[in-house]
Amino acid sequence: MNAPEMWARRARSYGPAAPLYDLARPTYPAPAIEEIVDRLPGTTVVEPGAGTGKATRLLAARGVQVTAVEPDLGMATVMLRAHAEAGLRGLGVHVEPFEEWRPPFRGSGLVCAQAWHWFDQDRCWRKAAEALAPNGLLALLWNVEQWEAMPGHEAVEAAFARHGQEARDDGGLGPEVWPTARTAAHYGFHGLELLTYDWHQEWEAAEFASYRATTSQLLVLPDGVRDDLVKDLEETVTTELGGRLTLPWRTYLFLARRS
């Protein structure tokens, strides 16, 4: 399997793990969400690749009307259920690829959390420009592990290595794939800014293992290999790190305006 085929397979891997994904994945820092909401020129937001609605619910809780465009039915089903259970309203969901979606309106914002890198870059930038009103806000954000700053990362790396895997898995989120002012301007956006937020999350052994089980790196592994690795991760954190670990995060928030 070549690299583009594996990338496509990883992008499509999340649906069966949607309930665990919603439970185990980290949230986004409140200051980042508040920065987005404060800069919106209105209250209507398109959210491509909304997944199970981790960011969707944070926006809706602040009065934002979200139209989610999520290609995976399993993820969208969990999103709708979690949104209702949280007592939130104002959510519209389209189950289709963002690149093929036809915007019925031009929104005041487009927010994409942890998903922009999965799209066809030329098509998604053009679709974003099509979906936003003039002066609309583009907000792209990612949580990225600060792996080498995590106490005990060597023990976790050894556990991954025992199963032929790398512990550091950024999912292709290196800065080389992130927006640049030149890219933004090419598609009709200006004023690109990058804001960062540093925070940390404490996990019990089973919680950390569950989180890593929801990454595309593990989801595309054969069931037996994945199960053995997840079990090894939990046992390693339990026996070598006292049952808990603290993972530092950096959240990157890119902001730009539709020309």
C-alpha positions, 0 to 999 in steps of 0.5 A: 500500500502506497503512502496516499492509499494509507493516508486515505485509509487512515482518514476513513478509520474513525467511524467504528471507534466513534463512541470511544473517540468521543469519550477518550479524545481531549477537549480544546482549551476554553481560551482558544474557543473564546478567541474564535467566538469573540472574533466571529462577525455573526453566529453562523458557523460551518464546521467541516470534519466535525467528528463526534462534536468535541469542538461543536459542543463548545461552540454551541454552548457559547450561542453559536449556530453550527452546521456540521459537515461530517463524512462518517455516519458513525461519527455524525451519529455520536455527535447528534446524540452527545449534542442532545444529551448536553441539552444543546440546540442549533445544530445542523448535520450534513453527512457527506465529504466537505469537498463535495458539500454545497453550502446553502448559505454563506456563514460568518465563520468556518471552524475546523478542529483536528481535521483540516489535514485530512481534506484535499487541500486545494478543494477544501480551501476553495470550499471554505472560500465558497462557504464564508461571507466577506469578512467571515472568519476562518479558524483552524485548530489542532491539539498536538502532543508535546511528546518529549516534554512528557515525563516517562515518555521513554517507557511509553516509547519502549512499549510502542517499539515492542509492537513495531510502532513509533510512539510519536504520531503527529498524524501528519500535523507537522508545520509544513502542512499548516496554513501559510499567509501565501496559501491563505491569500491564494484562496482569498483569505488575509490577515493570517494569525497563529495563536498557541495555547499550552496546557496539560492533561492527566490520565489514568493508565486505562484512559491514556491507552484508550486515547491512543486506541482512537488514533488513526495510527492504531485504528488501521492496525490488525485487531490483534496487534492493536489490542496487544499494543493497547494492553501493553500501554496500559500495563506500562503506565501502571507498572512503570509510571505509577498508574498515571501520566501527564501529557503536555499539549500545545493547541495551535489556532490559525485565524484568517479573514475571507476577503 
